[in-house]
């Protein structure tokens, strides 16, 4: 019997949120686009809004790295944070 060749993207697909089929790759893409918190990931993908069991996994993927939005908040510039919200752009891309 011949061995079946499985495309790499099938092998490497790791679901973070099984409720909405969100993968770790999608979370990382949204993080690279500026999402810094699980709430921002939820706004873009719905991950974490149903059963909530994936929220800690999302937090782990996001880590405690540099976040431009967090830095603006620490400087007291809330208006710039609201103006730089990536969620609407990410939602438009997902559609």
Secondary structure, 3 states (H helix, E strand, C coil): CCCCCCCHHHHCCCEEECCCCEEHHHHHHHHHCCCCCHHHHHHHHCCCCCCCCCHHHHHHHHCCCCCHHHHHHHCCCHHHHHHCCCHHHHHHHHC
